[in-house]
Amino acid sequence: MKKGIKYGACALSAALVLLEPFYVNATEVSNGDTTRQVEESTELLTAGIGDLFTDVLTENEYVEIAKRAEGALWGYTKLGICNVEENNLNVRQEPDESGKLVGKLPKNAACEIISSENGWAQIKSGKVEGYVKEEYLLTGYDAKKKGEELASAMAVATTDALNIREEPNTDAEVVTQVATGETLDIVEIRKDGWIKVYLDDEEVYVSSDYVEVKSDLATAITMTELLYGQGVSDVRVDLCQYAKQFLGNPYVWGGTSLTSGADCSGFVLSVFAKYGVSLPHSSRSQANMGTSISASELQPGDLVFYAKGGTINHVAIYIGGGQVIHASSPKTGIKISAYNYRTPHKMVRILQD
């Protein structure tokens, strides 16, 4: 037996441990049993990956394969999960608390840990790369287990003008259309070629022929996504920044609490209440307030409404940069989306400045 194979057995066992829970459920067995199950699973895994483990691989190559196995399900080689009680974790340009902010890592969002030194971790998450305090990250096994709890199954549109239908058949009403790359949270993958998804808090259907199904974790938000251009009033900027404090908080039908749960109109109602604006708790009623505007007139703080079958059923706050913040669904809670993630039905200006 060549040296690569001899040492490769150890690396393969390590890879199996890292690839749990596909081969080992470590939450239900002791360390001794884990080792035994890993050994029993080696033959199965080797058969499944064909020629990957060959006698031409060196010891170092096997070890590298084992390292890459950690977090492989979500595309991370060294997974970190943001572990803060509330709000977001600051991502800074330098490993210093006075360093320039380059982004925000929301609670439970994932990152790639590039390096760690002196209590700081250099990370990359989505479009953001910088430094965070290492004490606020879950790593290793804890990060993997948390990732398993958090990973959301999504359907990603692979065609423009993807039809979202009321029922799982081509004769059903088209509720709206979404663009290529738009993601929809999956409720159920059916055997008839249709996927039940959330369209905000409504359960609707898409054809599996025109989406890619994947599992993913939330990532960081860039400062560009958080900041605004010139010409926007202070109250509009302040309102949008206030709304963003509640990213990731839960969706609760009928709720108005920004921390423990709100639905779409309850979220808008409560955000605007802080600025002395009283709104009804209904997206249809809110759409009759203020002044109707066009998409080209949108400013941060304006409201964007969406409809189902011509009837308004959802509302979001425009935050600039082509994005809205809204209480979306029981699965995702308060989130940021492209303002045209589904076809806007009406846009309204409440703040007159």
Disulfide bonds with the S-S distance in Angstrom:
none
